[in-house]
Amino acid sequence: MTFLQFPEGFQWGAATASYQIEGAFDEDDRGLSIWDTFAHQPGRVQNGETGDVACDHYHRYKDDVELMASLGLQTYRFSSSWARVLPFGSGAVNEKGVAFYSRLVDELLEHGIQPAVTLFHWDLPQALQDLGGWMNRDTAERFAEYAALMYERLGDRVTRWITLNEPLVFVEFGHRAGGMPPGLRSHDATAKAIHHAMLAHGRAVQVFRQGGYQGEIGITNANTSYEPADDSPEALSATELARDFGTRVYHGPVYGRGYPASVLKYYAERGAGFPIQAGDMELIAQPTDFLGVNLYSRARIEPDDGRGVGYRNARPTLPLLPMGYEAAPDSLGDFVRWVSKEYDRPKIYITENGVCDNTEPGPDGTIDDHVRVELLRGFLAGLHGAMQDGADVRAYYQWSLMDNFEWAFGYSKRFGMVYTDFATQARIPKRSAAFFSDLIARNGVDA
Ligand code: BGC
């Protein structure tokens, strides 16, 4: 093994999201979100599980921050629940909700951990969904008001803001595939939701600049490292299409390149236009300070003329993880190299990278999640290589601090470096936690 040293000042952290860990879904005047509604409908989430309690982080946040400090985390990315601070999505502020995030931020700072706040990690207030949700242009406006409230209340202490987490996922799974709320399967809804989500991002950046707040702001996108299944010209062009539909549609507008023509054409042919108004694309393209990269795996792409999008995933060749995708250690470095080149070397934070490894405690109570450890080693070696090649990566957040509510999979998929015993809420650091802690202490990894 060789020791790979990361640059001085590189930051190591972990990430979570409100609905996945907080619980306390009906406490202190929190409003309902579309995830509360969805999870409470029979058949939507595996085993009928919900985020009602989740990791009970709302009540245990102090212990959780203590845990982060014991691991040596330097930064922590969490999301604020829109419905907790604005129960109806706009209008009356729930001071108890704001106070929770304020206490959390104070606790982090007291432990020397830099907070990074994601304003939207999928839990849209139900009250806004009732008005059309992301299909309604007004939602972008309501998001700007909510963002302004958060900057106003936390901006004296929080200097790293992420507008949206993975529009690809909440837009497409929610409006095209239907496996997430609001559970629609409509091209029209999807086209509208894509544009309004990007508009919301742009407005939140605009409000941040206009308010003169300190710090930095960016967006986090979901990514897959797309690789041609073979070196035929057909596979290469199918891979470019996959990049259009999976990557460029959400990055392009942010970097002033607009939506890919292939994507616009696909939706137009299905009678679904993007509701773009004059000035929208300029708004969305306002400069951001960093790009948030989430990455978990790769996909091998081959042409598929039978399907409208013109490409499909080829047969996997690497071992599969419980999520159904490949354990692909090189995918992080490969994607970072690609995205850095594609968008002229933006400053990058890896806002999520991690491994689903469902290892349970052994007879002695320890949790030897060696699949996670080895894959993380591979991911980080790849990242290190991409940085050597010039990518400007400044921080890495592991998903996740602890096992939590994995959306439609309920609690059946474990991503934590800390084990959550959902019956007792005990937190038990796994072998990967020790690995990560050691890596932070040395600012590098043996790979
Ligand atoms: C999401 C997380 C999720 C993780 C693991 C990301 O797409 O942002 O909320 O838990 O992947 O599947």
Residues whose N, C-alpha, C, O or C-beta is under 5 A from the ligand:
A	BS01	BGC	A17
